[in-house]
């Protein structure tokens, strides 16, 4: 497709004596002809990175690009790097928006001749893009089906999917790491349509950071999966690079949700698995890490399964098992109706600091005598002996288990 579109813009650029470019429907540059006038920072960024900022997309959209039926203009906005006016027309096939054809205002005004050329170029581009979209969609759909099978519980499905992904060129063989993104949503309810779209856009954006056949994406009802493949890389470099990629995914997801850097969304990172056939294990770990991050709210918005510590073990338990496994005295202490939040926080800090009273008191900003008084109250109310190693372990595990219990569970 790109070679045909390139020939198209080169021909129209020569005919008009000015630069012409084609973007996809998400304002990502596909092809451009030689530039004849001034080029702004936004165009340079789109050429170098094949993407533009969210602010620029919003600016273009705000001026009716997605709804346009004919030639339209987008005024400059220097603070986002767009110093030159754009003259564009939508590329549509059977009403569906496939992209845009653009002229730069720095090449001069667009009169009737230029407008007619834009319409003609858009019509030809629509035929090329629609044909290739259908072919690409068949390939992408097949890859998604194989990825579903690759992470399925059934061994036979996984074996067949592994072979097919490599044979069909969708993936290369090598170590894998799964990334799972999720968003905050009401208990028992799936994410909203807007949240699912944000997941889809974010995981696709991140996949494009990888070379072909090294990233497979799949959006599921309540999360999105990006399976990354790292042929020839060492485990330590894979850990680092996969972690960086998880940060990109989380940042893009927050931007698409449109709330800011503190948007409630999380990315879990599975451990490195040496073969494509083991992707299901990394996927399971990544899901667990994302859920632990979402439920606890204390381990950050990008969570690596190998660094979950005791949460990796406790997260395997159901909410019912977590409730049943907790010391009954501690369960009473943790009840919101009991009003012992200060005691619970004191116990948590004391145990997290390995029983170091001086460090715990400093962190809580209380005198050590106050700390000891609170700990004695904990022992009385919960029926624990904090001088006993087993009781300390029971209490510490209980506090971790409480973090994993969804609100409203007993």
MOUR-V138160 format. One record per residue. PSI is psi in radians with two decimals (999 if undefined). NEAR is the number of other C-alpha atoms within 8 Angstrom. D_LAST is the distance of its C-alpha to the last C-alpha in Angstrom with 2 decimals. Layout:
PSI/NEAR/D_LAST  PSI/NEAR/D_LAST
This chain:
-0.80/7/57.76  -0.71/7/58.12  -0.69/6/61.75  -0.71/8/62.71  -0.63/12/61.03  -0.76/11/62.76  -0.65/8/66.09  -0.87/10/65.31  -0.59/15/64.63  -0.73/12/67.59  -0.80/8/69.86  -0.58/11/68.74  -0.75/13/68.75  -0.67/8/72.36  -0.67/6/73.29  -0.32/7/71.95  0.57/7/72.83  2.88/12/69.37  2.59/14/65.97  2.51/16/63.52  2.75/13/59.96  2.23/14/57.33  2.80/14/53.56  -3.06/11/50.83  -0.29/9/48.62  0.29/7/46.32  0.55/11/49.38  2.25/11/49.64  2.29/13/53.27  -0.90/10/54.70  2.79/11/58.43  2.67/12/60.99  3.14/11/64.76  2.49/9/66.80  2.38/9/66.35  -0.30/8/69.46  -2.84/8/68.29  2.49/8/65.87  2.31/9/62.38  3.07/10/59.43  -0.59/9/56.46  -0.73/11/54.15  -0.70/9/56.53  -0.76/9/56.95  -0.72/11/53.19  -0.57/12/52.87  -0.77/9/55.71  -0.70/6/54.44  -0.13/7/50.73  0.54/10/50.81  2.86/10/48.21  2.98/12/48.15  2.75/7/45.80  -0.64/7/43.16  -0.69/7/45.20  -0.73/10/48.29  -0.77/11/46.55  -0.66/8/45.27  -0.80/8/48.83  -0.76/10/50.41  -0.67/9/47.90  -0.36/7/48.39  0.43/8/52.06  0.33/8/51.49  -0.83/10/51.84  -0.46/7/49.37  -0.14/5/50.94  2.50/10/54.54  -0.19/6/57.03  -2.88/7/59.99  2.39/12/61.11  2.93/9/59.16  2.63/9/59.11  2.05/10/56.45  2.78/7/57.73  2.74/9/57.51  1.63/9/54.71  -0.54/7/55.77  -0.27/5/52.57  0.27/9/50.86  0.05/9/53.96  1.53/14/55.44  -0.15/10/58.88  2.38/13/60.65  2.54/12/60.39  2.40/12/59.26  2.11/13/60.96  2.96/13/58.99  2.50/15/58.67  2.61/16/55.78  1.99/13/56.06  2.54/12/54.94  2.08/10/55.29  0.67/4/54.94  -0.30/5/53.10  2.31/6/50.49  2.14/10/50.52  -0.40/13/51.33  -2.77/13/52.47  2.59/14/55.16  2.33/15/58.76  2.51/13/59.60  2.70/12/62.74  2.35/12/62.91  -0.37/11/64.56  -0.26/9/66.29  -0.01/11/68.57  2.95/6/69.94  2.76/5/69.26  1.97/9/68.31  -2.79/6/70.86  -0.67/6/71.45  -0.80/7/72.39  -0.70/9/69.20  -0.72/10/67.02  -0.66/8/68.68  -0.68/9/68.20  -0.79/13/64.48  -0.74/11/64.14  -0.76/8/66.14  -0.70/12/64.16  -0.69/14/60.85  -0.76/10/62.15  -0.69/8/63.17  -0.63/11/59.98  -0.74/12/57.92  -0.76/9/59.65  -0.83/11/59.13  -0.66/10/55.46  -0.78/10/54.55  -0.80/8/56.25  -0.50/9/54.57  -0.75/8/51.17  -0.77/8/51.33  -0.75/8/52.29  -0.67/8/49.62  -0.65/8/46.91  -0.78/8/47.83  -0.78/8/47.58  -0.70/8/44.27  -0.71/8/42.78  -0.74/8/43.96  -0.69/11/42.49  -0.72/11/39.06  -0.74/8/39.16  -0.63/12/40.12  -0.69/12/37.36  -0.78/9/34.78  -0.61/11/36.36  -0.55/14/36.52  0.22/11/32.73  2.82/10/32.02  -0.41/6/30.70  2.14/7/34.11  -0.74/7/36.60  -0.73/6/39.64  -0.75/10/38.61  -0.72/14/38.01  -0.80/10/41.39  -0.71/8/43.24  -0.69/12/41.57  -0.85/12/42.48  -0.75/8/46.11  -0.69/9/46.34  -0.72/13/44.92  -0.80/11/47.58  -0.65/7/50.39  -0.03/7/49.87  0.21/8/49.78  -0.46/10/46.27  2.72/13/45.23  2.81/11/46.98  2.56/9/46.14  3.12/11/44.55  2.61/13/41.41  2.65/16/38.44  2.29/16/35.46  2.42/15/32.84  2.32/15/31.53  2.21/15/28.59  2.46/15/28.08  2.87/13/25.15  2.85/11/24.48  2.29/8/21.77  2.81/8/20.95  2.49/7/18.59  2.29/4/15.49  -0.05/4/16.87  2.51/6/20.34  2.86/8/23.13  2.72/13/25.05  2.92/7/27.82  -0.66/6/31.36  -0.70/8/32.37  -0.70/10/29.66  -0.67/13/30.71  -0.72/8/34.31  -0.73/11/33.54  -0.78/14/31.94  -0.81/11/35.03  -0.72/10/37.48  -0.74/13/35.90  -0.59/14/35.76  -0.72/9/39.31  -0.78/10/40.57  -0.66/12/39.28  -0.63/11/40.67  -0.22/8/44.05  -0.27/6/44.08  2.67/8/44.59  2.79/7/47.84  2.52/6/48.17  0.18/10/46.45  0.06/11/44.13  2.27/14/41.24  2.30/14/39.49  2.57/13/37.06  2.20/11/34.67  2.16/10/32.38  3.05/7/29.47  -0.65/7/27.17  0.19/9/24.62  2.99/12/26.58  2.49/14/30.13  2.32/14/31.64  1.96/13/34.76  2.11/13/36.17  2.46/12/38.78  2.37/15/41.60  1.24/10/43.53  2.31/8/46.71  0.01/5/48.60  2.67/8/46.24  2.72/6/45.01  -0.71/7/41.32  -0.68/6/41.40  -0.57/8/43.01  -0.79/11/40.66  -0.81/10/37.63  -0.86/8/39.30  -0.66/8/40.49  -0.65/11/37.28  -0.72/10/35.43  -0.73/8/38.05  -0.65/9/37.69  -0.66/13/33.91  -0.69/10/34.72  -0.77/9/37.19  -0.79/14/34.69  -0.72/15/32.07  -0.75/9/34.84  -0.68/11/36.27  -0.76/14/32.94  -0.71/15/32.37  -0.71/11/35.97  -0.56/9/35.64  -0.41/11/32.54  0.44/6/34.78  -0.52/8/32.58  -3.06/8/33.72  -0.33/7/32.88  0.26/6/29.45  2.33/8/28.46  1.50/7/24.87  2.65/13/25.91  2.69/14/25.68  2.22/18/27.77  2.48/20/26.86  2.14/21/29.79  2.98/18/30.04  2.83/13/32.27  2.25/11/35.96  2.43/12/36.86  -0.34/8/40.53  2.66/10/41.17  -0.60/12/40.45  -0.22/9/39.33  0.23/10/36.35  -0.58/15/35.05  -0.59/11/32.05  -0.75/10/30.70  -0.65/16/31.12  -0.79/16/29.56  -0.72/9/26.41  -0.72/13/26.21  -0.71/18/26.94  -0.75/12/24.16  -0.73/12/21.68  -0.74/17/23.20  -0.71/17/23.05  -0.71/10/19.36  -0.76/12/18.60  -0.73/16/20.88  -0.79/11/19.33  -0.76/10/15.67  -0.67/9/16.50  0.29/8/19.45  -0.04/5/21.12  0.29/8/23.41  3.02/7/25.72  -0.10/10/26.43  2.03/14/28.36  2.20/15/26.54  2.23/13/28.49  -0.78/14/26.81  -0.27/8/29.15  0.22/6/28.06  -0.34/10/24.27  -2.36/7/24.52  -0.41/7/21.51  -0.53/9/19.42  -0.64/12/21.67  -0.83/8/20.51  -0.51/10/16.76  -0.24/10/16.85  -0.24/6/18.03  2.57/9/14.70  2.84/7/12.45  -0.65/10/8.84  -0.73/7/8.22  -0.62/8/10.82  -0.76/14/9.60  -0.75/11/6.43  -0.55/6/9.07  -0.13/7/11.73  2.48/11/10.67  2.25/9/12.79  -0.64/7/11.28  -0.68/10/13.48  -0.63/11/12.46  -0.73/9/8.72  -0.68/9/10.27  -0.60/12/12.68  -0.21/10/10.46  2.25/9/8.81  -0.53/7/10.89  -0.30/4/12.20  -0.41/8/13.64  0.57/6/16.16  0.60/10/16.70  -0.67/8/17.00  -0.70/6/20.54  -0.72/11/19.69  -0.78/11/17.04  -0.67/8/19.66  -0.78/13/22.34  -0.76/10/20.63  -0.86/10/20.00  -0.74/11/23.63  -0.79/12/25.04  -0.66/10/23.52  -0.44/8/24.34  0.40/9/27.86  0.60/6/28.11  0.26/8/28.35  1.75/8/31.29  -0.66/9/31.21  -0.83/7/34.03  -0.72/8/32.50  -0.77/14/29.05  -0.70/12/30.76  -0.73/9/32.90  -0.61/8/30.07  -0.14/8/28.20  0.77/6/31.58  2.84/9/31.46  2.68/8/33.87  -0.54/9/33.15  -0.63/6/33.27  -0.72/8/30.40  -0.86/13/28.43  -0.66/8/29.16  -0.78/8/28.27  -0.70/10/24.80  -0.64/11/24.27  -0.68/8/25.45  -0.68/9/22.93  -0.81/14/20.14  -0.73/11/21.69  -0.80/8/21.94  -0.62/8/18.43  -0.19/11/16.65  0.68/8/19.37  2.68/10/20.54  1.76/8/24.14  -0.09/8/24.57  -0.11/6/28.10  2.23/7/26.93  -0.71/7/26.58  -0.73/6/23.97  -0.64/11/21.71  -0.74/12/22.32  -0.76/8/21.38  -0.77/10/18.11  -0.76/11/17.30  -0.78/11/18.57  -0.69/8/16.74  -0.70/12/13.41  -0.67/9/14.24  -0.71/10/15.27  -0.66/12/12.18  -0.60/8/10.18  -0.53/8/12.85  -0.10/13/12.21  2.11/11/8.60  2.62/7/9.33  2.38/4/8.73  -0.16/4/6.45  2.64/7/3.76  999/3/0.00
